[in-house]
Amino acid sequence: MKIFGPNELLEAVINKNLCIGCGACIHLCPYFRSYKGKTAMLFPCTLEEGRCFAYCPKIEVDLDELSQQYFGRSYEGGPLGNYLSIHTAQAGPKVKKASFQAGGTVSALMSFALAKGYIDAAVLTDKEGILPVPRVITDADEVLTCSSSKYSASPTLSALNQAMTDEYTKIGVVATPCQVLSVAQMRMNPLEKEDFVDSVALVVGLFCTWAIDFRTFAPFISERVDITTITKVDIPPPPSEIMEVYMGEEKIEIPLNEIRELVPETCSYCIDMTSEFSDISVGVLEGRPDMNTLIIRTDRGQKIVNEAVQEGYLVIEDIPEENLEHLMWAAGNKKKRAFAKAKEEGMINAEEDKKSYLRLQPKTVKEITG
């Protein structure tokens, strides 16, 4: 992995509008801060190598190196990445009732992991109105307060950095694909520090096609409703093609083609729909808004899912073949489009003296892009 410093990060990512605001560079030092979706460098820094650059999911990401580290093989470019099994899932009877988005699988897993001591802190995303806000939670019952989906990009990983600073040693993280990619890079100890400790004990990745820029979403939605009255935002699975905005019992529907105009350009380069470098991935099950799709990727994820099922926190079933086929089609299409765009713009395997978004075997790039 080629590592530079904060000035190179500012030049190659932030100034080129490639930053998604994941929070990986926040709370590492006093220099970077996040405000309502925007990441900014407050003061100049002369470090030649920095964690901010090393953790960023938008620059010098070596997919082969990451895949070797976590799965023991080079990056193959399959639609869903490496996995052990795929199921449908929903929260079981042991989980307190809450206003879940879809089946409540993520809340069930994190509640179980905290209750059983697999993790001592959970990094989740809460909200203030419609603004996503990172939180560190240590009480299993509090997990349910963060159960709704947030469609704006969030600096969630700033809370992970804070949890590490606070010396939690078994941290669970719920994250989007770009954030999961960043966590994977963190865990490789890219700066080769001798005192490095991997404090991440569980990564639950979310399915994500794109995120909205809060800076454009807030004024957009304020033109339609009183933003202070919004209680829930939802995007039902296909073929709905709408965003639902709830104000208590009232609801308005907004066509998704209007919402997509608020998606930042950086999302079009994202190659991952299902959080491929997580332990467990969770998304909405198409056609069943009360269920989730559950992808188990690691032995650690398998162990936690098995025990969660045994203790009544989770209910799983076989995934219908048609759902699996459509998921692979959707994830594969996203990956192919993103790779093709990045390749066309010279952002893959750039020459050694230049910075690259992605690095991996050229033959894999050719196989993905056709």
C-alpha positions in Angstrom: 0.0 0.0 0.0 1.4 3.4 -1.0 0.9 5.9 1.8 1.2 9.7 1.7 0.2 12.5 4.0 -2.8 14.8 4.6 -1.8 17.3 1.9 -1.9 14.6 -0.7 -5.3 13.5 0.7 -6.6 17.0 0.4 -5.3 17.3 -3.2 -6.3 13.8 -4.5 -9.6 13.3 -2.7 -11.2 16.2 -1.0 -10.4 18.9 -3.5 -11.5 16.6 -6.3 -14.9 15.9 -4.7 -14.2 12.2 -4.2 -14.6 12.4 -0.4 -17.8 10.6 0.8 -17.5 11.9 4.4 -17.0 8.4 6.0 -15.2 9.9 9.0 -12.1 7.8 8.8 -9.8 10.8 9.0 -11.8 12.4 11.9 -10.6 12.3 15.5 -7.2 11.0 14.5 -5.7 14.5 15.0 -6.9 18.1 15.3 -6.6 18.8 11.6 -9.6 17.2 10.0 -13.2 17.9 11.0 -16.7 17.0 9.6 -19.7 19.3 9.5 -23.1 18.3 8.1 -21.5 15.9 5.6 -18.5 18.0 4.6 -15.0 17.0 5.6 -12.5 19.9 5.8 -8.8 20.3 6.7 -8.6 23.0 9.3 -4.8 23.5 9.5 -1.8 22.6 7.3 0.1 19.5 8.3 3.5 18.4 7.1 3.4 14.7 7.8 4.7 12.7 4.9 2.7 9.6 5.9 -0.6 9.8 7.8 -3.4 7.5 9.0 -5.8 9.9 7.3 -4.4 8.9 3.9 -3.9 5.3 4.8 -7.5 4.8 6.0 -9.2 6.6 3.2 -11.4 4.3 1.0 -11.0 6.6 -2.1 -7.2 6.5 -2.6 -4.5 3.8 -3.0 -6.9 0.9 -2.1 -5.0 -2.3 -2.9 -7.9 -4.8 -3.3 -5.6 -7.8 -3.8 -3.7 -7.0 -0.5 -7.0 -6.6 1.4 -8.5 -9.8 0.0 -5.3 -11.8 0.8 -5.4 -10.4 4.4 -9.0 -11.2 5.1 -9.9 -14.2 2.8 -6.5 -15.7 1.9 -6.9 -15.1 -1.9 -6.5 -12.3 -4.4 -9.4 -10.1 -5.3 -11.6 -12.0 -7.8 -14.2 -9.3 -8.5 -17.4 -11.5 -8.0 -20.6 -9.5 -7.6 -21.0 -10.3 -3.9 -17.3 -10.8 -2.9 -16.3 -13.7 -0.7 -19.0 -15.3 1.5 -19.8 -18.6 3.3 -23.6 -18.5 3.0 -26.6 -16.3 2.2 -30.0 -16.3 4.0 -33.0 -14.2 4.7 -33.3 -13.0 8.3 -35.3 -10.9 10.8 -35.1 -10.1 14.4 -36.2 -12.9 16.7 -38.5 -13.0 19.7 -35.7 -12.1 22.2 -35.3 -8.7 20.6 -37.5 -5.9 22.0 -40.0 -4.5 19.6 -38.9 -1.3 17.9 -39.5 0.8 14.8 -37.2 -1.4 12.6 -36.3 -0.5 9.1 -37.0 -3.9 7.3 -36.4 -6.9 9.4 -34.3 -5.5 12.3 -31.5 -8.0 11.6 -28.7 -5.4 12.2 -30.2 -4.3 15.6 -30.6 -7.9 16.6 -27.0 -8.8 15.8 -25.5 -5.8 17.6 -27.8 -6.2 20.6 -26.8 -9.9 20.9 -23.1 -9.1 20.4 -23.2 -6.5 23.2 -25.3 -8.6 25.6 -23.0 -11.6 25.2 -19.8 -9.7 25.4 -18.5 -10.3 21.9 -18.1 -6.6 21.7 -17.7 -4.0 24.5 -18.9 -1.0 22.3 -21.0 -0.6 19.2 -20.3 2.1 16.7 -23.7 3.0 15.2 -25.4 5.9 13.4 -28.1 7.8 15.2 -29.9 10.9 13.9 -30.8 14.4 14.9 -33.8 15.2 12.8 -32.6 13.9 9.4 -28.9 14.6 10.1 -27.0 11.3 10.7 -24.9 11.4 13.8 -22.3 8.8 14.9 -22.6 7.2 18.3 -20.7 4.8 20.5 -23.1 2.6 22.5 -22.3 0.2 25.3 -25.8 -0.8 26.4 -27.5 -3.5 24.4 -30.9 -1.9 24.9 -29.7 1.4 23.4 -29.0 -0.3 20.1 -32.6 0.0 19.2 -32.5 3.8 19.4 -30.4 3.7 16.2 -32.6 1.2 14.3 -33.8 3.4 11.4 -32.1 3.8 8.1 -30.3 7.1 7.2 -29.8 7.9 3.6 -27.4 10.7 3.9 -23.6 10.0 4.1 -22.4 9.9 7.7 -19.0 10.3 9.3 -19.6 7.1 11.3 -16.0 6.1 11.5 -15.2 9.2 13.5 -16.9 7.4 16.3 -14.8 4.3 15.7 -11.6 6.4 16.0 -13.0 7.9 19.2 -13.9 4.5 20.6 -10.3 3.4 20.0 -9.0 6.5 21.8 -11.3 5.7 24.7 -9.6 2.3 24.8 -12.5 0.0 24.0 -10.9 -3.3 22.9 -13.8 -5.2 21.3 -15.6 -2.8 19.0 -18.5 -3.6 16.8 -19.1 -1.4 13.7 -22.2 -1.0 11.5 -21.0 0.6 8.3 -21.7 1.2 4.6 -19.5 -0.4 1.9 -17.0 2.6 1.7 -16.8 2.7 5.5 -16.2 -1.1 5.6 -13.4 -0.7 3.1 -11.8 1.9 5.3 -12.1 -0.3 8.4 -10.4 -3.1 6.6 -7.5 -0.8 5.8 -7.3 0.3 9.4 -7.1 -3.2 10.6 -4.1 -4.0 8.4 -1.9 -1.6 10.4 -0.8 0.2 7.3 1.8 2.4 9.1 3.3 -0.7 10.6 3.2 0.6 14.2 4.8 -1.8 16.7 2.2 -1.1 19.4 -0.7 -1.6 17.0 -3.8 -3.5 18.4 -6.8 -4.4 16.3 -9.7 -3.3 18.4 -12.4 -4.2 15.9 -14.2 -7.4 16.9 -17.2 -7.4 14.5 -18.0 -5.6 11.3 -21.6 -5.6 10.1 -21.8 -4.1 6.6 -24.9 -2.6 5.0 -26.0 -2.9 1.4 -25.7 0.5 -0.3 -26.2 1.7 -3.9 -25.6 5.3 -3.1 -25.8 7.9 -0.3 -27.2 11.4 -0.4 -25.2 14.6 0.3 -26.8 16.1 3.3 -25.9 19.6 2.2 -28.2 19.3 -0.8 -30.8 17.0 0.8 -31.7 19.3 3.7 -32.7 22.3 1.5 -34.4 19.9 -1.0 -36.6 18.3 1.6 -37.2 21.6 3.4 -38.9 23.0 0.3 -41.5 20.2 0.6 -42.1 19.7 4.3 -41.2 21.2 7.7 -38.0 19.4 8.3 -38.5 19.4 12.1 -41.6 17.3 11.8 -40.0 14.4 9.9 -40.1 11.1 11.9 -38.9 8.6 9.3 -37.5 8.4 5.8 -37.6 5.2 3.8 -36.8 3.9 0.3 -38.8 0.7 -0.3 -37.1 -2.0 -2.3 -37.6 -2.2 -6.1 -39.8 -1.7 -8.1 -41.2 1.2 -5.9 -38.8 3.9 -7.2 -39.9 6.4 -4.5 -38.6 7.9 -1.3 -41.2 8.0 1.5 -41.0 10.8 4.0 -43.1 10.4 7.2 -44.3 13.2 9.5 -46.1 11.1 12.1 -49.1 9.5 10.4 -48.7 11.7 7.3 -46.5 10.7 4.4 -45.3 12.2 1.1 -43.7 10.3 -1.7 -40.8 11.7 -3.8 -39.7 10.1 -7.1 -36.3 8.5 -6.8 -35.1 10.2 -10.0 -35.3 13.5 -8.1 -33.4 12.0 -5.2 -30.7 10.6 -7.3 -29.8 14.1 -8.4 -28.6 14.7 -4.8 -26.1 11.8 -4.9 -22.5 13.0 -4.9 -20.3 12.1 -7.9 -18.0 10.0 -5.7 -20.7 7.3 -5.3 -20.5 6.5 -9.0 -16.9 5.2 -8.4 -18.0 2.8 -5.6 -17.4 -0.8 -6.7 -19.1 -2.5 -3.7 -22.9 -2.8 -3.1 -22.8 -5.4 -0.3 -19.9 -4.5 2.0 -17.6 -7.2 0.9 -15.0 -6.8 3.6 -17.4 -7.2 6.6 -18.0 -10.2 8.8 -21.7 -10.1 8.0 -23.6 -8.1 5.4 -27.3 -7.1 5.7 -29.7 -5.5 3.2 -33.4 -5.3 2.5 -35.0 -8.4 0.9 -36.7 -7.4 -2.3 -40.4 -8.0 -2.2 -40.4 -8.5 1.6 -40.1 -5.2 3.5 -40.2 -7.1 6.8 -37.2 -9.2 6.0 -33.5 -8.8 5.4 -30.9 -10.5 3.1 -28.1 -11.8 5.3 -24.6 -12.6 3.9 -22.2 -14.4 6.2 -18.6 -13.9 5.1 -16.3 -15.0 7.9 -16.0 -17.7 10.6 -16.5 -15.0 13.2 -19.7 -13.9 11.5 -20.9 -17.5 11.3 -20.4 -18.1 15.0 -22.3 -15.0 16.0 -25.2 -15.7 13.7 -25.5 -19.3 14.8 -25.6 -18.3 18.5 -28.0 -15.4 17.8 -30.4 -17.9 16.2 -30.0 -20.4 19.0 -30.8 -17.8 21.7 -33.8 -16.3 19.9 -32.2 -13.0 18.7 -32.4 -13.9 15.0 -34.6 -16.0 12.7 -33.0 -17.1 9.4 -34.3 -19.0 6.4 -33.0 -20.0 3.0 -33.0 -17.2 0.5 -35.3 -17.7 -2.6 -33.3 -18.3 -5.7 -34.9 -15.5 -7.6 -33.9 -13.0 -4.9 -30.3 -14.2 -4.9 -30.2 -14.0 -8.7 -31.4 -10.4 -8.7 -29.1 -9.4 -5.9 -26.1 -10.8 -7.9 -27.3 -9.0 -11.0 -27.7 -5.6 -9.2 -24.3 -5.9 -7.3 -22.5 -7.0 -10.5 -23.9 -4.1 -12.5 -22.8 -1.6 -9.9 -19.4 -3.1 -9.8 -19.0 -3.2 -13.6 -20.1 0.4 -14.0 -17.8 1.8 -11.3 -14.8 -0.2 -12.5 -15.4 1.0 -16.1 -15.7 4.6 -15.1 -12.6 4.5 -12.9 -10.6 2.7 -15.6 -11.7 5.2 -18.2 -10.5 8.1 -16.0 -7.1 6.5 -15.2 -7.9 5.8 -11.6 -7.0 2.1 -11.5 -3.3 1.0 -11.4 -1.9 4.4 -12.1 1.8 4.6 -12.8 4.1 4.3 -9.7 4.8 8.0 -9.5 1.1 8.8 -9.5 -1.7 8.2 -7.0 -4.4 5.7 -7.9 -7.9 5.0 -6.5 -7.6 1.3 -6.9 -4.9 -1.3 -7.4 -5.4 -4.9 -8.3 -4.4 -7.4 -11.0 -5.0 -6.0 -14.5 -6.5 -9.3 -15.6 -9.2 -8.9 -12.9 -10.0 -5.4 -14.1 -10.4 -6.8 -17.7 -12.6 -9.6 -16.5 -14.9 -7.3 -14.6 -15.2 -4.6 -17.3 -15.4 -7.1 -20.1 
